[in-house]
Amino acid sequence: MVKLEKSSDVVIIGGGPVGIGLAIDLAINGVSSIVVERHDSIQRIPKGQNLTPRTGEHFRRWGVTKAIRDASPIPRSYGSGGVATYGSFLSDYHYEWFNRAKIINYYAATNERLPQYETEAVLRARAAEFASISILTGWSFDSLDQSDHDVTVDIRETKGQAQRSLTARYLVGCDGARSPVREAAGITQTTDPHDRLMALLVFRSQQLDEKLSAYGDKTIFNAINPDMNGYWQFLGRVDLDCNWFFHAPVPAGTTRDNFDFQAFLEQAVGAPVDVDFDYVGFWELRLSLADDYGKGRVFIAGDAAHSHPPYGGYGVNTGFEDARNLSWKLAACLQGWGGDGLLDSYGAERHPVFASTRDDFIVKSIIEDREFTVEFDPRRDLAAFEQAWARRAGGDDSMVTQYLPHYAGSPIVCGVSGARSGATGTHAFTALAGHHLSPPSLPDDAELWDQLGPGFTLMDLTGDIAMKDAFASAANVRDVPLKTLDLAAAGLVDFYEADAILLRPDHFVAWAGSARQADAESILDRATGRVGDRS
């Protein structure tokens, strides 16, 4: 027997961090949702730990910063950096690596580090505070049927026989790399298989903790082993109670019973260590990218839209950004102020960002490590190797400092003609269309981020009354939520290199420029998806 129900505005399939984060952001935007999660409880596998300062901004918006900090099992004194080594984790050749502290001045929050299951627990507790969010655990997606006006979603008990049918205006699949929602919607994906079987080991080792304490307060370690052909042997702390996780390639056909993981781990460490395994799992190393992020009233986000090996912590961070990007656009269309092209801009903005993340960071890292180990071998030419290693140690933070997701080529930003969206760039305080806005230091310790509106925010840096009136009038006619901030006394014109800035709800710049040349109506039409072509 199928039980028919009337759903909320949005049904979200997948109650992991991205799905719950999306539900929270929708609730803040005044949109109700039902989250369907196939598991009865949170899966305690330590993944998705390395969270960026941008994700910290999401936590700030969602009101969970303190709870996230309290849930972290690793003190903030450990910082955000790690150690890269050659050959094994206890190598004589090592350097500081992946220090996200280098970019925190460009964000209104700092990086965080905690296991994904702790993040999920915090987000679920926050979601429970919103009456507009319902979470159904122990239910699985079965099928969908969409019309011009709504989507009907059939779900079933994961461990039972009961069925339900939900109806919503929109459906979002946050249901993982093998997304049933993506398949049911007919959204294709492009996969770049690397034909590598990867093992994930979760274990306890006091001796490993003691040995790696020689590097100081570090949480992540990357061994560049020439035998791995460019793929990482990646080790990380789960907590300070001697619990660890380890990712590495293993031979095809490896199982828990036919492989000596103790010896494998000791070889990677470079010394004998005590090991008490808690979990041994496997996954196939591949990079997948959906060819589009939506079809009709069905959208995908997180691993359903893009999946990759856990290099650089891009996975859950990218998924959270999907949620922030999609949330305000769904709200705009549900509330009547979003134009016909607004939801199309979700895929137009997010797809090229992950394509660039894949090509310019993940694949590039594999290729560069492979080429380095082939060209430089300390057994063949020690002097040449040491010189190359020193060069590498002096400039190996590009995965942090040059990672800058942006929408410069978006159809809904008023930017430079011919610009392309992507994930590479140079961090700066200049306000650029399609780019995340960096926070300034304001007088009297005022926090700009606390003054931003829930919708669009017009930042007037010169006190131009005519411009403010024009934007207010255009927004009123279009029912666009707009807050104006008079920041003329803050002296930010030179800081941002603009007279005025129109900031989107996700804190990316829709327009920045001269107040006298601002065409408020055209700018708002473009920013809300009412105009399809670029000026």
Secondary structure by P-SEA (a helix, b strand, c coil): cbbbbbbccbbbccccaaaaaaaaaaaaacccbbbbbcccccccccccccccaaaaaaaaaaccaaaaaaacccccccccbbbbbcccccccccccccccccccccccbbbbbccaaaaaaaaaaaaaacccbbbbccbbbccccccccbbbbbbccccccbbbbbbccbbbbccccccaaaaaacbbbbbbcccbbbbbbbbbbaaaaaaacccccccbbbbbccccccccbbbbbccccccbbbbbbbccccccccccaaaaaaaaacbbbbbbbccccccccbbbbbccccccccccccccccccccccccaaaaaaaaaaaaaaaaaaaaaccccccccccccccaaaaaaaaacccaaaaaaaaaaaaaaccccccaaaaaaaaaaaaacccccccccccccccccccccccccccccbbbbcccccccbbbbbccccccccccccccccbbbbbccccaaaaaaaaaaaaaaccbbbbbccccccccccccccbbbbcccccccccccccccaaaaaaaaaaccccccc
